[in-house]
Amino acid sequence: MTSAQNHRQPSNGNKWILFFGIALLVSSCGLFGKGEYYEPDNPGDTVEKPEDPGRVDDLDPDTLRWTTKPNDYPPIGDPVATVPDPDPDPIPDDPVVTPTDPHDSGGSTYNKYNVAIIAPFKANNNPTKVSDKYTLRSAQFYGGSLLALDKLYTEGMSISVAIYDTERNATKTREILSRPEFDNIHLILGPMSTEPLKVATEHVKKRETVLISPWNPKSGITYDNPRYIQVSPFVETRCQAIMRHARKYHKSQNITLIGRSTSGEKERFRFFQDENRMIRTNGGSGTLKTHIVNPGDNFADVDLKPYFSTTGDTSVFIIPSINEKFVSAIMRKIVLDGQNKPVVIYGFSNWMDFERVGYEYYENLNVHLASPYFIDGSRQDIRDFKRSYYNRFGTVPDFNAYLGYDTMLFFGRQLKKYGTNFPKKLQEEDDRYLHTTFSFRPDFMGGDERKASQYENKHLNILKFDNFKFYPVN
């Protein structure tokens, strides 16, 4: 564990830890690894076309070597390491409580709040080679959260933050959460992966602690757990947003679902079909056409010509896949079989991290992506954040840095305003931050609107690719 507090630091005093001795090294290589539904860097910025957009070779990630510097902060892990502080204020055993409305049970307000970030920093990996995508994401997230702590300090917030390395392991996560200090943790941010996250959801079920999931978009992680809050919208919510946008402009008979015969993609087919049946405008709500590509199918034999409109209407293809090779191959088939007919393609924000798909495909096929974020490089507050992050840490922020900043800042403010009972007030707190708009809504158990099962951020953008840049069109 490493801890940090948002006390104002003297100019010649101790600085915040960033990446506990690895961040400046790790993040400076600019890597951002792929992973299911983890989001890419700076999608609002102009992207450059690669020299060979159609290549299919797998590139090894860049690597960095550690350098030893005097007075480095110790790495995360055991034994406990804390940030030197001229005014130490450890997590108290008996926090001061300001009583809340006794009729509004389930939370308290405190003079100071204790927050834990539990993420796969994987600090015990080989110290001579650092390129792990989970380390990079966690480090950038932590860097953004430190800048948010500065902001919360100026707003009068007293908060202490401790960081823990899950090593992307459920057993390790369970051991961390069983430590005595977690009896006094008010807010947990993380973990990233599904199995550690399931462990954390069980931990908070019968406690006052609120669990925030910044990264993972999977539904079904937990049930009957109103102290669980999901920042990244569910996959089902993303499918619903795509379908609503497609049906706003196109008839259902012109829409085709194309995917593989995997359980995940077939489940997304169901999400799209269910949402389509709920829409009664613009051409009815019939069953959408589907084309499933099975393992071993030869793409040369895939025939998409029957799915193109014969009346001059735009043909819409929804590809609920995040497999880069498959998406790339289907796009090529749409180009070959469409013969310049008008086309729109919908997909997921992961596509922005693809390396094998040429950007001319995005442009010519009118690609639209569902994304919970949009980082607009023209906004002054975005520019200020980039500058502050670079000045502080010597590297540019990626998406995870914005996520860390916004998540810490938003939920820190909720704690200050409402105490640990803030989930019940989330619907009143819609607000725009750097990378997204927070618009949390409860998911109800069995349709019972009196009992929230959990809370989910429902905000999604539909981004269109035009002139080598994504921008929102909804």
Buried (B, 14 or more C-beta within 10 A) or exposed (E): BBBBBBBEBEEEEBEBBBBBBBBBBBBEBEBBBEBBBBBBBBBBBEBEEEEEBEEEEEEEEEEBEBEEEEEEBBBBBEEEBBBEBEEEEBBEEEBEEEEBEEEEEEBBBBEBBBBBBBBBBBBEBEEEEBBBBBBBBBBBBBBBBBBBBBBBBEEEBBBBBBBBBBBBBBEBBBEBBEEEBBEBBBBBBBBBBBBBBBBBBEBBBEBBBBBBBBBBBBBEBBEEBBBBBBBBBBBBBBBBBBBBBBBEEBBBBBBBBBBBEBEBBBEBBEBBBEBBBEBEEEBEBEEBBBBBBEEEEEEEEBEBEEBBBEEEBBBBBBBBBBBBEBBBBBBBBBBEBBEEBEBBBBBBBBBBBBBBBBBEBBBBBBBBBBBBBBBBEEEEEBEEBBEBBEEBBEBBBBBBBBBBBBBBBBBBBBBBEBBBBBBBBBEEBBEEBBBBBBBBBBBEBEEEEEEBBBBBBBBBBBBBBEEEBBBEEE
